[in-house]
Amino acid sequence: MSNTNSFEGLLDTDRPQDEVEDKSGVLQFRCLPKQLEYMSEVDKKVSVAYIGGIGAGKTFVLSLQLLRELAVPNSRLALVAPSYRMLEDVTARTFFELCPKSWIKAYKKSDKIIQLVNGSEALLRSADTPGPLAGLNLDGFAGDEVGLWDEDVWKMLWGRVRRPGGRHKRFVVGNAAGLDHWTATTFLYGPEKYPNLFKLVVASSKENTFLDTAYTAGLGIAYGENTNYYRQYVLGQFVSTEGAYWITFKPYDWKPDGSGGHVIQMADVDRILPPEKGRRFGRVIDFGFEHPFVHLWYVTDGKTIVFYDEHVANRTTIREHVETIRRKSVEHTEKWRFHYTGWAWTDHDAQVRAEIENCKDTSGTDIGFGCSIANKSDVMRGIIFVQSLFDTNRIYITDRCATTIKMIPGYRSKPKGKEAPIKEKDDQCDCIRMACVMEIEGIEDVIRLGKGPEDIFDDLARLVAGAGTNPTAYHKRKLGIS
C-alpha cells in the first residue's frame, strides 16, 4: 500500500477476510441487515441513501453496491467523494480492497478511471465543485459522505445519468446532516412525496455487530447520549441546526387530517383559508442587493397565515424586481383569483422604499406600489411568536416558496448565546416574522420573562412542550396554548 495517491499498491494486497469467492466465481461478503436492505432498495428505487453513524459500514456497502452495478458489462459509473484527498484515503481505497484483482483490467492514473475486464468503468471524481462533472455521461453514480456535498454537485450528477440502456441508479451514503441540508429535503421528506423515486435507510453505529461493544459504548461517553452530536454521528439521525429557532416547522406535505407538515399545494389554500372566512391578502419585502431581495405573498384571516409565493433575487435593479412582482401578482389573480394588494410591508430603508413607490417601466408608466414599515423593534419576541404559530399549525407555506422552505430549518441564533439571529440566509425568515407580527392577532400576548441571552431557548422549549401554567414565554390566549 505504498502508493496511496495512485492506488496501484492496493491492487496486489490480500483480499479482506469478509470476502469469499466460491467455485462458481460468485463473490460472497458478510453484511449487516441494514446493508442488505440498502442494496435491495437500490434495485427497486432510483435513488437511495444509506445514512448512518460512525462505523456503520457506509463506505463498505457503497463499494459493494458499486461492484454490483459494475458487474453489468460495459457499465460506466462515477465513484464520488467530497474531495480527492478523501477519495484517495478512504473511498477508492475501500473499493480497491473489496474488488477482486481478477476483475481489474487497468487503472488509468491520469484519467482516474478503473477499467474492468467486462468492459465496465468506474470514474473516480471529487465533489468539491460541480463544473468538472458537467461532461459526464453515466449509467449511475456512487456518492460517499453526501452530507459534505453542495446541492449543486448533486444536481449536476443527477443530470449526468443518461446513458441509454443503463440501470440509472443514484446511490449515496454518509453521516446525517442538519435538517436544513439538501439531503434532509431529498431523503428524509422526499420518499413521502415521491415513494418510487427516493428511499432512506438509517443505520446506527450500535447496529454494526462487527464493532467492539466497548467502542460504541465509548462514543456515548465521549459525545454525550443526549446531545445532537450523538444523535447525528452515532444514531444517524437528521438533527436541528445548533441554535435553531423554529424547531417545530415540518417541511413536508400537509394532510387534511392534521397528521402532515406545513407545506401545501396552491389548491390547498382555499381549504385552509376559505374565501368566506373574510381573509385578506398581503405582501412583505426584505430589501437586499448582495443579500437577496425577498418578496413573499400571503393570505390570512388574522389567526392563520399562508405564504403562497416568493420572489427571491440578488444583484437586480428595483425596476426588475417590481416588474417581476407585478407579473406574478397578475398570474395569482388570473389562475387562483387571489387579490393583488397595492402596498407591502417592508423594512426601514427609506431610499429603497422611495424607489419602489416611484418606479416606472421602460415606457415611463408608473408600476410602483406603496411600502409600509413593519415593526422590527423586538426581534426575539417576534421569533417566539412565529414559533407558537408553527407549533399550533397556524402557518403554512406552499411548495412555490421553495427557497423559503429550505431556509427555515437553518434560521438560528448567533454563537455563544448572543440573542440575535445569524445574518446569513435569514431574509425569507425575516419576511415571515414581519408579516406575522403585523398581521396575526396576539403578538401582545407573547411574554418574555427570561433575562439572559440563553433564555430564548428555554422559552422555545417550554413553548413547544406547552409547559405548565407559567412558562417562560408563550402565547397565552388566542392560540389556545394552555
C-alpha positions as CSV (number, residue, x, y, z in Angstrom):
1,M,0.0,0.0,0.0
2,S,2.9,2.3,-0.6
3,N,1.3,4.4,-3.3
4,T,-1.8,5.9,-1.7
5,N,-2.1,8.6,-4.3
6,S,-2.4,6.3,-7.3
7,F,-3.9,3.2,-5.5
8,E,-1.6,1.0,-7.5
9,G,-0.2,-0.7,-4.4
10,L,-3.7,-1.8,-3.4
11,L,-4.0,-4.0,-6.5
12,D,-1.6,-6.6,-5.0
13,T,-3.0,-6.7,-1.5
14,D,-4.6,-9.8,0.1
15,R,-8.4,-9.9,-0.1
16,P,-10.3,-9.0,3.1
17,Q,-11.4,-11.7,5.4
18,D,-15.1,-10.9,4.8
19,E,-14.9,-11.9,1.1
20,V,-15.2,-15.4,-0.1
21,E,-15.1,-16.4,-3.8
22,D,-16.8,-19.8,-4.3
23,K,-16.1,-22.3,-7.1
24,S,-18.6,-20.6,-9.4
25,G,-16.8,-17.3,-9.1
26,V,-19.5,-15.6,-7.1
27,L,-18.3,-13.2,-4.5
28,Q,-19.7,-13.5,-1.1
29,F,-19.5,-10.9,1.7
30,R,-20.7,-10.8,5.3
31,C,-23.1,-7.9,5.5
32,L,-25.3,-6.3,8.2
33,P,-29.1,-6.4,7.9
34,K,-29.3,-2.7,7.1
35,Q,-26.6,-3.0,4.4
36,L,-28.6,-5.8,2.7
37,E,-31.7,-3.6,3.0
38,Y,-29.8,-0.8,1.3
39,M,-28.7,-2.9,-1.6
40,S,-32.1,-4.4,-2.1
41,E,-33.7,-0.9,-2.1
42,V,-31.2,0.3,-4.8
43,D,-32.6,-2.4,-7.0
44,K,-36.1,-1.0,-6.5
45,K,-35.7,2.8,-6.4
46,V,-34.0,5.4,-8.5
47,S,-32.0,7.0,-5.6
48,V,-31.3,5.5,-2.2
49,A,-29.3,6.9,0.7
50,Y,-27.6,4.9,3.5
51,I,-27.3,7.4,6.4
52,G,-25.5,6.1,9.4
53,G,-23.4,6.7,12.4
54,I,-19.6,6.4,12.6
55,G,-18.5,2.8,11.8
56,A,-22.0,1.8,10.4
57,G,-20.3,0.4,7.3
58,K,-21.3,3.2,4.9
59,T,-18.3,3.2,2.6
60,F,-18.1,-0.6,2.7
61,V,-21.7,-1.0,1.4
62,L,-21.3,1.8,-1.1
63,S,-18.3,-0.1,-2.6
64,L,-20.3,-3.4,-2.6
65,Q,-23.2,-1.8,-4.4
66,L,-20.8,-0.2,-6.9
67,L,-19.3,-3.7,-7.6
68,R,-22.9,-5.0,-8.2
69,E,-23.5,-2.2,-10.7
70,L,-20.2,-2.7,-12.5
71,A,-20.8,-6.4,-12.8
72,V,-23.2,-5.4,-15.6
73,P,-21.0,-5.5,-18.7
74,N,-20.0,-2.1,-20.3
75,S,-21.4,-0.1,-17.5
76,R,-20.0,3.4,-16.6
77,L,-20.4,4.8,-13.1
78,A,-18.8,7.5,-11.1
79,L,-17.4,7.0,-7.6
80,V,-17.6,10.4,-6.0
81,A,-16.2,11.7,-2.6
82,P,-16.2,15.2,-1.2
83,S,-12.6,15.7,-2.1
84,Y,-9.8,13.9,-3.9
85,R,-8.0,13.6,-0.6
86,M,-10.9,11.7,0.9
87,L,-11.3,9.7,-2.3
88,E,-7.7,8.5,-2.1
89,D,-7.6,8.0,1.6
90,V,-11.0,6.3,2.2
91,T,-13.5,5.8,-0.6
92,A,-11.4,4.4,-3.5
93,R,-9.1,2.6,-1.1
94,T,-12.1,0.7,0.2
95,F,-13.3,-0.1,-3.3
96,F,-9.9,-1.5,-4.3
97,E,-9.8,-3.6,-1.1
98,L,-13.1,-5.2,-2.0
99,C,-12.8,-5.5,-5.8
100,P,-11.2,-8.8,-6.8
101,K,-7.8,-8.3,-8.6
102,S,-9.1,-10.6,-11.4
103,W,-11.8,-8.1,-12.2
104,I,-9.5,-5.2,-12.9
105,K,-8.1,-4.7,-16.4
106,A,-6.3,-1.4,-15.8
107,Y,-6.2,1.7,-13.7
108,K,-5.5,4.8,-15.7
109,K,-4.0,7.1,-13.1
110,S,-4.0,10.3,-15.2
111,D,-7.7,9.9,-16.1
112,K,-8.7,8.4,-12.8
113,I,-10.5,5.6,-14.5
114,I,-10.7,2.0,-13.3
115,Q,-11.3,-0.4,-16.3
116,L,-12.7,-3.8,-15.6
117,V,-12.3,-6.9,-17.8
118,N,-16.0,-7.0,-18.7
119,G,-15.8,-3.5,-20.3
120,S,-17.2,-1.6,-17.3
121,E,-15.6,1.6,-16.0
122,A,-15.5,3.4,-12.6
123,L,-14.6,7.1,-12.9
124,L,-13.1,8.5,-9.7
125,R,-14.3,12.0,-9.1
126,S,-14.4,14.8,-6.5
127,A,-17.5,16.6,-5.3
128,D,-15.6,19.8,-4.4
129,T,-17.1,21.7,-7.4
130,P,-19.8,20.8,-9.9
131,G,-18.2,22.2,-13.1
132,P,-15.8,19.3,-14.0
133,L,-18.7,16.9,-13.7
134,A,-20.7,18.6,-16.4
135,G,-19.5,16.5,-19.3
136,L,-20.0,13.0,-17.8
137,N,-22.3,10.5,-19.5
138,L,-23.1,7.8,-16.9
139,D,-25.2,4.8,-16.1
140,G,-25.2,5.8,-12.4
141,F,-23.1,7.1,-9.6
142,A,-22.0,6.1,-6.1
143,G,-21.6,9.0,-3.6
144,D,-19.7,9.0,-0.4
145,E,-20.2,11.4,2.5
146,V,-23.0,13.3,0.8
147,G,-23.6,15.4,3.9
148,L,-20.5,17.3,2.9
149,W,-21.6,17.9,-0.7
150,D,-23.1,21.1,-2.0
151,E,-26.6,20.6,-3.6
152,D,-25.2,21.9,-7.0
153,V,-23.0,18.8,-7.2
154,W,-25.9,16.5,-6.5
155,K,-28.0,18.2,-9.2
156,M,-25.1,18.1,-11.7
157,L,-24.5,14.4,-11.2
158,W,-28.2,13.6,-11.3
159,G,-28.4,15.0,-14.8
160,R,-25.3,13.1,-16.0
161,V,-27.0,9.8,-15.5
162,R,-28.4,9.4,-19.0
163,R,-26.7,6.6,-21.0
164,P,-29.2,4.5,-23.0
165,G,-30.0,1.1,-21.6
166,G,-28.4,1.7,-18.1
167,R,-29.8,0.9,-14.7
168,H,-29.6,4.7,-13.9
169,K,-29.0,4.3,-10.2
170,R,-28.0,7.1,-7.9
171,F,-26.9,5.7,-4.5
172,V,-25.2,7.5,-1.8
173,V,-24.0,7.1,1.8
174,G,-22.9,9.5,4.6
175,N,-23.5,10.9,8.1
176,A,-26.7,12.7,8.8
177,A,-26.6,16.4,8.1
178,G,-28.7,19.2,9.6
179,L,-32.4,19.5,8.8
180,D,-31.6,22.5,6.6
181,H,-29.3,20.4,4.4
182,W,-30.5,19.3,0.9
183,T,-30.0,15.6,1.9
184,A,-32.8,16.0,4.5
185,T,-35.1,17.6,2.0
186,T,-34.3,14.8,-0.5
187,F,-34.2,11.7,1.6
188,L,-35.9,12.4,4.8
189,Y,-39.0,14.1,3.3
190,G,-38.7,13.1,-0.4
191,P,-39.8,9.4,0.0
192,E,-43.2,10.5,1.2
193,K,-43.8,12.7,-1.8
194,Y,-42.0,10.5,-4.4
195,P,-42.1,7.0,-2.9
196,N,-41.0,5.3,-6.2
197,L,-38.0,7.7,-6.5
198,F,-36.3,8.0,-3.2
199,K,-35.6,5.8,-0.2
200,L,-33.7,6.4,3.1
201,V,-32.0,3.6,5.1
202,V,-30.8,4.6,8.5
203,A,-28.2,2.6,10.5
204,S,-26.7,3.5,13.8
205,S,-23.2,2.7,14.9
206,K,-24.6,0.3,17.5
207,E,-26.1,-1.9,14.8
208,N,-22.6,-2.9,13.5
209,T,-22.1,-6.2,15.3
210,F,-18.5,-6.3,13.8
211,L,-17.5,-3.4,16.1
212,D,-16.2,-3.9,19.6
213,T,-19.0,-3.0,22.0
214,A,-16.5,-1.1,24.1
215,Y,-16.0,1.2,21.1
216,T,-19.7,2.0,20.6
217,A,-20.2,2.5,24.4
218,G,-17.2,4.9,24.4
219,L,-18.9,7.0,21.7
220,G,-21.8,7.6,24.1
221,I,-19.4,8.7,26.8
222,A,-17.4,10.9,24.5
223,Y,-20.3,12.6,22.8
224,G,-23.0,12.5,25.5
225,E,-26.0,10.4,24.6
226,N,-28.5,13.3,25.0
227,T,-26.6,15.6,22.5
228,N,-27.3,16.4,18.9
229,Y,-23.8,15.3,18.1
230,Y,-24.5,11.8,19.4
231,R,-27.9,11.6,17.6
232,Q,-26.2,12.7,14.3
233,Y,-22.9,10.8,14.4
234,V,-23.9,7.7,16.3
235,L,-27.6,7.2,15.7
236,G,-27.6,8.5,12.2
237,Q,-30.5,11.0,12.8
238,F,-31.0,14.3,11.0
239,V,-31.0,17.0,13.7
240,S,-31.9,20.6,14.0
241,T,-29.1,23.0,13.3
242,E,-27.4,24.1,16.6
243,G,-29.3,27.1,17.9
244,A,-32.2,26.7,15.5
245,Y,-35.3,28.7,16.4
246,W,-38.3,27.3,14.6
247,I,-37.8,23.7,15.6
248,T,-41.4,22.5,15.1
249,F,-41.6,23.6,11.4
250,K,-42.3,20.4,9.4
251,P,-41.0,20.8,5.9
252,Y,-43.2,18.1,4.4
253,D,-46.7,17.9,2.9
254,W,-49.8,18.9,4.8
255,K,-52.6,16.4,5.2
256,P,-56.3,17.3,5.8
257,D,-56.4,15.1,8.9
258,G,-53.7,17.2,10.5
259,S,-51.0,14.5,10.5
260,G,-48.8,16.1,7.9
261,G,-46.5,19.0,7.8
262,H,-46.6,22.7,7.0
263,V,-46.1,22.5,3.2
264,I,-49.2,22.7,1.0
265,Q,-50.1,23.0,-2.7
266,M,-51.8,26.1,-4.2
267,A,-55.0,24.1,-4.5
268,D,-55.0,23.7,-0.7
269,V,-55.0,27.4,0.2
270,D,-58.8,27.7,-0.2
271,R,-59.2,24.6,2.0
272,I,-57.2,26.1,4.9
273,L,-58.5,29.6,4.5
274,P,-61.8,29.5,2.6
275,P,-62.8,32.7,0.8
276,E,-65.9,33.1,3.0
277,K,-63.7,33.4,6.2
278,G,-63.1,37.1,5.5
279,R,-59.4,36.6,4.5
280,R,-57.2,39.3,3.3
281,F,-54.1,39.3,1.0
282,G,-50.8,40.9,1.7
283,R,-47.1,41.1,0.7
284,V,-43.9,41.6,2.6
285,I,-40.4,42.5,1.5
286,D,-36.9,42.3,2.9
287,F,-34.6,44.5,0.9
288,G,-31.3,43.4,-0.5
289,F,-28.8,43.7,-3.3
290,E,-25.8,41.5,-2.4
291,H,-28.1,39.6,0.0
292,P,-31.3,38.5,-1.7
293,F,-34.2,40.8,-2.2
294,V,-37.1,38.7,-0.9
295,H,-40.8,39.3,-1.6
296,L,-43.4,36.9,-0.2
297,W,-47.1,36.9,-1.0
298,Y,-49.5,35.7,1.8
299,V,-53.2,35.4,2.7
300,T,-54.5,35.5,6.3
301,D,-57.7,35.7,8.3
302,G,-55.8,37.2,11.3
303,K,-55.3,33.9,13.0
304,T,-53.8,31.6,10.4
305,I,-51.4,32.7,7.6
306,V,-50.4,31.1,4.3
307,F,-47.4,32.2,2.4
308,Y,-48.2,31.2,-1.2
309,D,-45.4,32.5,-3.4
310,E,-42.0,34.1,-3.4
311,H,-39.7,36.3,-5.4
312,V,-36.0,35.9,-4.5
313,A,-33.2,37.6,-6.4
314,N,-30.0,39.5,-5.8
315,R,-27.9,42.0,-7.8
316,T,-31.0,43.1,-9.6
317,T,-32.5,46.6,-10.2
318,I,-35.6,47.8,-8.4
319,R,-37.4,48.1,-11.7
320,E,-36.7,44.4,-12.5
321,H,-37.9,43.4,-9.0
322,V,-41.1,45.4,-9.4
323,E,-41.8,44.1,-12.9
324,T,-41.4,40.5,-11.7
325,I,-43.6,41.1,-8.7
326,R,-46.3,42.8,-10.8
327,R,-46.3,39.9,-13.3
328,K,-46.5,37.2,-10.7
329,S,-49.3,39.1,-8.9
330,V,-51.3,39.2,-12.1
331,E,-50.8,35.5,-12.5
332,H,-52.1,34.9,-9.0
333,T,-55.3,36.8,-9.9
334,E,-55.9,35.1,-13.2
335,K,-55.1,31.5,-12.0
336,W,-56.4,31.4,-8.5
337,R,-58.4,34.6,-8.1
338,F,-56.0,35.9,-5.4
339,H,-56.3,39.6,-5.0
340,Y,-53.4,42.0,-5.8
341,T,-52.8,44.4,-2.9
342,G,-51.3,47.8,-3.8
343,W,-48.8,48.0,-1.0
344,A,-46.4,45.8,1.0
345,W,-44.8,45.6,4.5
346,T,-41.1,46.4,4.2
347,D,-38.1,47.1,6.3
348,H,-36.9,50.6,7.1
349,D,-34.6,51.6,4.2
350,A,-36.1,54.9,3.1
351,Q,-34.3,55.1,-0.2
352,V,-35.3,51.7,-1.5
353,R,-38.9,52.3,-0.4
354,A,-38.9,55.6,-2.4
355,E,-37.5,53.8,-5.4
356,I,-40.3,51.2,-5.3
357,E,-43.1,53.7,-4.8
358,N,-41.9,55.8,-7.7
359,C,-40.9,53.0,-10.0
360,K,-41.6,53.3,-13.7
361,D,-41.3,50.8,-16.6
362,T,-39.3,51.4,-19.7
363,S,-42.2,53.3,-21.3
364,G,-42.5,55.7,-18.3
365,T,-45.7,54.1,-16.9
366,D,-46.0,54.0,-13.1
367,I,-45.7,50.5,-11.9
368,G,-44.7,51.2,-8.3
369,F,-46.6,50.3,-5.1
370,G,-46.8,51.6,-1.6
371,C,-44.5,50.5,1.2
372,S,-45.3,50.5,4.9
373,I,-42.6,50.0,7.5
374,A,-43.1,46.8,9.5
375,N,-42.4,46.7,13.3
376,K,-39.0,45.1,13.7
377,S,-38.1,46.5,17.1
378,D,-38.4,43.3,19.2
379,V,-36.9,40.6,17.1
380,M,-36.8,37.9,19.7
381,R,-40.4,38.4,20.7
382,G,-41.3,38.0,17.0
383,I,-39.3,34.8,16.7
384,I,-41.1,33.3,19.7
385,F,-44.4,34.4,18.3
386,V,-43.8,32.7,14.9
387,Q,-42.7,29.5,16.8
388,S,-46.0,29.5,18.6
389,L,-47.8,29.7,15.2
390,F,-45.8,26.8,13.8
391,D,-46.4,24.8,17.0
392,T,-50.2,25.3,16.7
393,N,-50.3,24.8,12.9
394,R,-51.2,28.4,12.1
395,I,-48.6,28.9,9.4
396,Y,-48.5,27.1,6.1
397,I,-46.2,27.6,3.1
398,T,-46.9,26.4,-0.5
399,D,-44.4,24.5,-2.5
400,R,-43.9,27.5,-4.7
401,C,-41.9,29.0,-1.9
402,A,-39.0,26.6,-2.4
403,T,-36.2,28.7,-1.0
404,T,-38.3,29.8,2.0
405,I,-39.0,26.2,2.9
406,K,-35.3,25.5,2.6
407,M,-34.1,28.4,4.8
408,I,-36.5,27.9,7.8
409,P,-34.7,25.0,9.5
410,G,-31.4,26.9,9.4
411,Y,-32.7,30.1,11.0
412,R,-30.7,30.2,14.2
413,S,-29.0,32.3,16.8
414,K,-25.6,33.7,16.8
415,P,-23.0,31.6,18.7
416,K,-22.1,32.0,22.3
417,G,-25.6,32.8,23.5
418,K,-26.0,36.1,21.7
419,E,-29.7,37.0,21.5
420,A,-30.0,37.7,17.8
421,P,-30.3,35.6,14.6
422,I,-27.3,35.0,12.4
423,K,-27.5,37.5,9.5
424,E,-26.9,34.8,6.8
425,K,-29.7,33.2,4.7
426,D,-32.2,34.8,7.0
427,D,-34.1,37.0,4.5
428,Q,-37.1,34.8,4.0
429,C,-37.4,34.2,7.7
430,D,-37.3,38.0,8.4
431,C,-40.2,38.3,5.9
432,I,-42.2,35.6,7.7
433,R,-41.5,37.3,11.1
434,M,-42.5,40.7,9.9
435,A,-45.7,39.5,8.3
436,C,-46.8,37.5,11.3
437,V,-46.1,40.3,13.7
438,M,-48.1,42.8,11.6
439,E,-51.0,40.6,10.6
440,I,-51.7,37.9,13.2
441,E,-53.6,38.6,16.4
442,G,-51.9,38.0,19.7
443,I,-48.3,39.3,19.5
444,E,-49.2,41.4,22.5
445,D,-49.7,38.2,24.5
446,V,-46.2,36.9,23.9
447,I,-44.5,37.4,27.3
448,R,-40.8,37.2,27.8
449,L,-39.7,36.5,31.4
450,G,-36.2,35.3,30.6
451,K,-33.3,37.7,31.4
452,G,-30.3,36.3,29.7
453,P,-29.4,35.6,26.0
454,E,-29.7,31.9,26.5
455,D,-33.3,32.2,27.8
456,I,-34.6,32.3,24.3
457,F,-34.0,28.5,24.0
458,D,-35.8,27.9,27.3
459,D,-38.7,30.0,26.0
460,L,-38.9,28.0,22.8
461,A,-38.5,24.6,24.5
462,R,-41.3,25.3,27.0
463,L,-43.5,26.8,24.4
464,V,-43.2,23.7,22.2
465,A,-43.8,21.4,25.2
466,G,-46.8,23.5,26.3
467,A,-45.2,23.7,29.7
468,G,-47.3,24.3,32.8
469,T,-49.3,27.4,33.7
470,N,-46.4,29.8,33.8
471,P,-43.9,29.0,31.0
472,T,-41.1,31.5,30.5
473,A,-42.7,32.5,27.2
474,Y,-45.8,31.5,25.4
475,H,-48.8,32.9,23.6
476,K,-51.4,32.8,26.3
477,R,-54.9,33.4,24.9
478,K,-55.6,33.5,21.3
479,L,-53.7,30.5,20.1
480,G,-55.2,28.2,22.6
481,I,-52.0,27.0,24.3
482,S,-52.8,26.0,27.9
